[in-house]
Amino acid sequence: MSKSYVIEVGDDQAGVIIREDGESEYRFHAALRSYHALEGRRFANALLAERAAIAHAVSRRRRRHSGIALEGYRHDRTL
């Protein structure tokens, strides 16, 4: 019998991890496009998968905000 857990980050259902019979690790299946980078990754347990999804979300937010800040800076420099 397989075992599965839903992985949530805030209000997002990021994906589900599934461990099939005979396997020792869970495989991540993204439910949202923004978590597709984790698709197929393997985790020893649900906590590690949740931590990876949280880290991924934080990283995406940082990249998005730093890009906005840089665009504003570049824009100001061209004036």
N, CA and C atoms as a LAMMPS dump frame, in Angstrom:
ITEM: TIMESTEP
0
ITEM: NUMBER OF ATOMS
237
ITEM: BOX BOUNDS ff ff ff
-5.0000000000000000e+02 5.0000000000000000e+02
-5.0000000000000000e+02 5.0000000000000000e+02
-5.0000000000000000e+02 5.0000000000000000e+02
ITEM: ATOMS id mol type element x y z
1 1 1 N 0.842 -1.176 0
2 1 2 C 0 0 0
3 1 3 C 0.887 1.24 0
4 2 1 N 0.564 2.209 -0.867
5 2 2 C 1.336 3.44 -0.925
6 2 3 C 0.926 4.361 0.22
7 3 1 N 1.796 5.323 0.505
8 3 2 C 1.542 6.291 1.556
9 3 3 C 1.771 7.665 0.963
10 4 1 N 0.92 8.643 1.315
11 4 2 C 1.064 9.973 0.725
12 4 3 C 0.735 11.061 1.742
13 5 1 N 1.278 12.246 1.469
14 5 2 C 1.029 13.431 2.287
15 5 3 C 0.883 14.628 1.362
16 6 1 N -0.024 15.517 1.718
17 6 2 C -0.148 16.79 1.007
18 6 3 C 0.859 17.744 1.633
19 7 1 N 1.581 18.469 0.779
20 7 2 C 2.561 19.443 1.244
21 7 3 C 1.985 20.832 1.012
22 8 1 N 1.838 21.585 2.103
23 8 2 C 1.281 22.926 2.023
24 8 3 C 2.306 23.961 2.443
25 9 1 N 2.249 25.103 1.768
26 9 2 C 3.084 26.247 2.113
27 9 3 C 2.137 27.435 2.22
28 10 1 N 1.919 27.892 3.439
29 10 2 C 0.922 28.938 3.647
30 10 3 C -0.434 28.429 3.216
31 11 1 N -1.087 29.181 2.336
32 11 2 C -2.397 28.779 1.831
33 11 3 C -2.307 27.916 0.571
34 12 1 N -1.09 27.714 0.073
35 12 2 C -0.89 26.938 -1.162
36 12 3 C -0.763 25.448 -0.88
37 13 1 N -1.456 24.652 -1.664
38 13 2 C -1.194 23.217 -1.668
39 13 3 C -0.136 23.013 -2.739
40 14 1 N 1.124 22.974 -2.289
41 14 2 C 2.264 22.934 -3.206
42 14 3 C 2.32 21.629 -3.993
43 15 1 N 1.997 20.545 -3.338
44 15 2 C 2.056 19.257 -4.013
45 15 3 C 1.742 18.123 -3.062
46 16 1 N 2.061 16.952 -3.513
47 16 2 C 1.853 15.747 -2.72
48 16 3 C 3.112 14.895 -2.844
49 17 1 N 3.453 14.213 -1.759
50 17 2 C 4.552 13.246 -1.828
51 17 3 C 3.956 11.859 -1.683
52 18 1 N 4.494 10.944 -2.45
53 18 2 C 3.968 9.58 -2.456
54 18 3 C 5.123 8.598 -2.336
55 19 1 N 4.961 7.635 -1.448
56 19 2 C 5.921 6.529 -1.337
57 19 3 C 5.177 5.257 -1.726
58 20 1 N 5.634 4.662 -2.79
59 20 2 C 5.031 3.412 -3.264
60 20 3 C 5.556 2.241 -2.444
61 21 1 N 4.818 1.149 -2.459
62 21 2 C 5.256 -0.069 -1.774
63 21 3 C 6.654 -0.454 -2.215
64 22 1 N 7.488 -0.813 -1.271
65 22 2 C 8.838 -1.272 -1.572
66 22 3 C 9.845 -0.144 -1.74
67 23 1 N 9.411 1.097 -1.768
68 23 2 C 10.332 2.224 -1.888
69 23 3 C 10.611 2.801 -0.511
70 24 1 N 11.799 3.375 -0.355
71 24 2 C 12.168 3.937 0.943
72 24 3 C 11.986 5.454 0.988
73 25 1 N 11.756 6.087 -0.158
74 25 2 C 11.629 7.539 -0.202
75 25 3 C 10.304 7.957 -0.83
76 26 1 N 9.926 9.175 -0.517
77 26 2 C 8.724 9.776 -1.095
78 26 3 C 9.124 10.587 -2.323
79 27 1 N 8.292 10.6 -3.324
80 27 2 C 8.538 11.394 -4.529
81 27 3 C 7.539 12.554 -4.553
82 28 1 N 8.067 13.749 -4.84
83 28 2 C 7.249 14.962 -4.862
84 28 3 C 6.541 15.111 -6.204
85 29 1 N 5.248 15.447 -6.146
86 29 2 C 4.446 15.717 -7.338
87 29 3 C 3.821 17.091 -7.145
88 30 1 N 4.231 18.058 -7.945
89 30 2 C 3.772 19.441 -7.8
90 30 3 C 2.299 19.578 -8.16
91 31 1 N 1.581 20.326 -7.342
92 31 2 C 0.182 20.625 -7.62
93 31 3 C 0.042 22.006 -8.263
94 32 1 N 1.032 22.847 -8.069
95 32 2 C 1.038 24.192 -8.623
96 32 3 C 2.268 24.396 -9.492
97 33 1 N 2.104 25.159 -10.543
98 33 2 C 3.216 25.425 -11.469
99 33 3 C 4.43 26.024 -10.733
100 34 1 N 4.182 26.861 -9.756
101 34 2 C 5.274 27.529 -9.054
102 34 3 C 6.156 26.561 -8.257
103 35 1 N 5.701 25.322 -8.072
104 35 2 C 6.503 24.318 -7.362
105 35 3 C 7.012 23.226 -8.296
106 36 1 N 6.911 23.457 -9.583
107 36 2 C 7.319 22.454 -10.568
108 36 3 C 8.811 22.095 -10.452
109 37 1 N 9.626 23.003 -9.967
110 37 2 C 11.055 22.727 -9.81
111 37 3 C 11.311 21.563 -8.854
112 38 1 N 10.356 21.274 -7.99
113 38 2 C 10.506 20.166 -7.035
114 38 3 C 9.977 18.84 -7.586
115 39 1 N 9.342 18.894 -8.738
116 39 2 C 8.738 17.7 -9.342
117 39 3 C 9.743 16.556 -9.45
118 40 1 N 9.365 15.4 -8.916
119 40 2 C 10.203 14.215 -9.019
120 40 3 C 11.296 14.098 -7.974
121 41 1 N 11.55 15.165 -7.216
122 41 2 C 12.574 15.059 -6.166
123 41 3 C 12.134 14.057 -5.112
124 42 1 N 13.11 13.41 -4.527
125 42 2 C 12.826 12.386 -3.524
126 42 3 C 13.2 12.884 -2.132
127 43 1 N 12.368 12.506 -1.165
128 43 2 C 12.563 12.934 0.217
129 43 3 C 12.385 11.748 1.151
130 44 1 N 13.154 11.757 2.232
131 44 2 C 13.079 10.67 3.207
132 44 3 C 11.792 10.718 4.015
133 45 1 N 11.253 11.936 4.208
134 45 2 C 10.022 12.063 4.985
135 45 3 C 9.28 13.349 4.612
136 46 1 N 8.08 13.512 5.161
137 46 2 C 7.226 14.65 4.828
138 46 3 C 7.815 15.965 5.323
139 47 1 N 8.467 15.947 6.463
140 47 2 C 9.05 17.174 7.008
141 47 3 C 10.113 17.738 6.069
142 48 1 N 10.955 16.886 5.533
143 48 2 C 11.985 17.352 4.602
144 48 3 C 11.377 17.897 3.315
145 49 1 N 10.313 17.286 2.852
146 49 2 C 9.634 17.777 1.647
147 49 3 C 8.994 19.133 1.921
148 50 1 N 8.381 19.271 3.085
149 50 2 C 7.76 20.549 3.447
150 50 3 C 8.815 21.647 3.554
151 51 1 N 9.926 21.345 4.173
152 51 2 C 11.013 22.334 4.294
153 51 3 C 11.537 22.754 2.921
154 52 1 N 11.671 21.807 2.017
155 52 2 C 12.141 22.119 0.662
156 52 3 C 11.137 23.009 -0.066
157 53 1 N 9.854 22.746 0.101
158 53 2 C 8.823 23.554 -0.542
159 53 3 C 8.809 24.971 0.036
160 54 1 N 8.982 25.094 1.324
161 54 2 C 9.043 26.417 1.957
162 54 3 C 10.265 27.177 1.463
163 55 1 N 11.415 26.516 1.445
164 55 2 C 12.648 27.157 0.967
165 55 3 C 12.497 27.601 -0.49
166 56 1 N 11.852 26.789 -1.282
167 56 2 C 11.622 27.125 -2.686
168 56 3 C 10.742 28.373 -2.795
169 57 1 N 9.683 28.433 -2.015
170 57 2 C 8.776 29.584 -2.042
171 57 3 C 9.494 30.857 -1.602
172 58 1 N 10.295 30.758 -0.558
173 58 2 C 11.054 31.921 -0.07
174 58 3 C 12.043 32.382 -1.137
175 59 1 N 12.714 31.458 -1.754
176 59 2 C 13.681 31.782 -2.81
177 59 3 C 13.004 32.483 -3.98
178 60 1 N 11.84 31.99 -4.381
179 60 2 C 11.094 32.617 -5.488
180 60 3 C 10.696 34.045 -5.128
181 61 1 N 10.248 34.243 -3.887
182 61 2 C 9.868 35.585 -3.449
183 61 3 C 11.063 36.521 -3.456
184 62 1 N 12.204 36.049 -2.969
185 62 2 C 13.413 36.885 -2.937
186 62 3 C 13.849 37.27 -4.341
187 63 1 N 13.841 36.303 -5.261
188 63 2 C 14.226 36.601 -6.644
189 63 3 C 13.271 37.609 -7.258
190 64 1 N 11.992 37.432 -6.998
191 64 2 C 10.987 38.329 -7.566
192 64 3 C 11.168 39.74 -7.012
193 65 1 N 11.38 39.873 -5.704
194 65 2 C 11.538 41.189 -5.097
195 65 3 C 12.859 41.839 -5.473
196 66 1 N 13.921 41.072 -5.564
197 66 2 C 15.205 41.66 -5.95
198 66 3 C 15.167 42.104 -7.405
199 67 1 N 14.45 41.39 -8.246
200 67 2 C 14.303 41.793 -9.645
201 67 3 C 13.551 43.1 -9.766
202 68 1 N 12.518 43.278 -8.953
203 68 2 C 11.744 44.521 -8.966
204 68 3 C 12.618 45.663 -8.476
205 69 1 N 13.379 45.41 -7.416
206 69 2 C 14.255 46.456 -6.884
207 69 3 C 15.303 46.856 -7.909
208 70 1 N 15.886 45.889 -8.607
209 70 2 C 16.897 46.194 -9.612
210 70 3 C 16.298 46.947 -10.788
211 71 1 N 15.087 46.57 -11.194
212 71 2 C 14.44 47.275 -12.299
213 71 3 C 14.224 48.733 -11.933
214 72 1 N 13.78 48.984 -10.71
215 72 2 C 13.579 50.356 -10.263
216 72 3 C 14.89 51.116 -10.222
217 73 1 N 15.945 50.466 -9.784
218 73 2 C 17.257 51.093 -9.712
219 73 3 C 17.751 51.416 -11.111
220 74 1 N 17.638 50.475 -12.021
221 74 2 C 18.073 50.715 -13.393
222 74 3 C 17.262 51.853 -14.017
223 75 1 N 15.971 51.849 -13.743
224 75 2 C 15.115 52.887 -14.287
225 75 3 C 15.544 54.264 -13.781
226 76 1 N 15.819 54.352 -12.486
227 76 2 C 16.247 55.628 -11.907
228 76 3 C 17.572 56.093 -12.507
229 77 1 N 18.453 55.143 -12.791
230 77 2 C 19.773 55.497 -13.308
231 77 3 C 19.701 56.026 -14.743
232 78 1 N 18.661 55.677 -15.466
233 78 2 C 18.579 56.098 -16.874
234 78 3 C 17.927 57.463 -17.01
235 79 1 N 17.375 57.994 -15.909
236 79 2 C 16.7 59.3 -15.99
237 79 3 C 17.657 60.439 -16.074
